[in-house]
Amino acid sequence: MDNNRICRLFGIEHPIIAGGMVWCSGWRLASAVSNAGGLGLLGAGSMHPETLREHIRKTKGATDKPWGVNIPLMYPEMDSVLGIIEEERVPIVFTSAGSPKKYTRWLHDRGIKVAHVVSSSKFAIKCEEAGVDAIVAEGFEAGGHNGREESTTMTLIPQVRKATTLPLIAAGGIASGQAMLASMALGAEGVQMGTVFALSKESSASDAYKQACTAIDEGGTMLCLKKIAPTRLLRNGLFNRISEAEARGANADELRQLLGAKASKRGIFEGDTENGEMEIGQIASDIKTIDSVEDIMNRITTEYKETKQRIITL
């Protein structure tokens, strides 16, 4: 894909990015995706600053291919994280959950390429104004925190494509070469995949989390917590308690108390599948095995090529 803008921008073979997911995207996952020709991202959102530094250094030791870090802009220790990003010469940063204007120039001044995650064409325009290098447009099929617009990926991508000329990456509900090709047909030039890599062998999520997510059927996840931040969760005991509280009109403070401290760590990393926050995307219902990153990347790229050829012959 020599003519693909995402591949050229990041220096990768395949326009496939592994989302920088909390409790899943450590150095093993990031380096494996990069070694397989995609772009691996570390998920800084669940790492203390010095833990992030450790994962950055281990990633450097495990791959000589391009890689990056995902930073939620609500991160409470941004000064420390940015200092580490600069000191460790991180080449690529994906930002999310905040204004792209805040740090894009600072990152560019240090030679760092920047992509920002959005959930609407309105925010995509703000990204272009801020000078980011690429946009990730994420539909509400995605796991974890979502935009309030609840636009699906197939609705969102063509509208963002009309709104901006920047390189565009589609995210949300994509776990196959067929879905990748569909995203490209709608105007994307690359894809960011979370769920399929969260459930890979190299993901740092617990085995209990992976087994629970690969066991669900269609409808096994739902969007909730809209009074705090819309979040897609697997249906479990905690989800049911949240759903009941929301139905009776619980306010944001009540919902936070119900979640308790470190809810996503309990569910994803520690494997409390009943009482933890089990963030995962809708496409988990189509994933039934826990495979290596190499096998996942080979499958996706093969499906993409075969499906493209089939479409050409129709």
PEGI-V414914 format. One line per field, one symbol per residue. phi: phi as a letter, one per 20 degrees, with the letter a starting at -180 (. if undefined). psi: psi as a letter, one per 40 degrees, with the letter a starting at -180 (. if undefined). burial: b if it has 24 or more other ideal C-beta (glycine too) atoms within 12 Angstrom, else e. A space follows every 50 residues. Layout:
phi=???
psi=???
burial=???
This chain:
phi=.fefffffgdmdedfcdegeefmdeefffgfffffeoedeceeffddfgf ffgffffffgfdbdefbbcecffegfcfffffffgffelfeccddblref ffcgfgfffdmefccceccbfgffffffffnfebddddffffemfcfefl efffefgfffffebefgcdebomdbbfffffffffepfdacdddgfefde fefeffffffffffefdgnfcbeblffdbgcecffbgfgffffffffeng effffffffmflfffgfeeenefedeedfaegfgfeddcddfggffffff ffgfffffffffef
psi=fdehdddddefidhfhhhighhedgadddddddddeeahhhigedehidd ddddddddddeeieiiiahhhheehefddddddddddefhdhhhiifahe ddedddddeefhihiihieidddddddddefidihhhhieeiiahiiedf hiddddddddddeieihhhiiheheidddddddddeeieiihhcddddei deieiidddddddeeiiheeiihafdechhhhiihadddddddddddefi iddddddddiifdddddddefgedeihghiidedeeheihiidddddddd dddddddddddde.
burial=beebbbbebbbbbbbbbbbbbbbbbbbbbbbbbbbbbbbbbbbbbbbebe bbbebbebbbebbebbbbbbbbbebeebeebbebbeebebbbbbbbbbeb ebbbebbeeeebbbbbbbbbbebbebbbebebbbbbbbbbbbbbbbbebe bbbbbbbbbbbebbebbbbbbbbbbbbbbbbbbbebbbbbbbbbbbbbbb ebbbbbebbbebbbebeeebbbbbbbebbbbbbbbbebbebbeebbeeee eeeebeebbeeebbbbbbbbbbbebbbbbbbbbbbbbeebbebeebbebb bebbeebeeeeeee
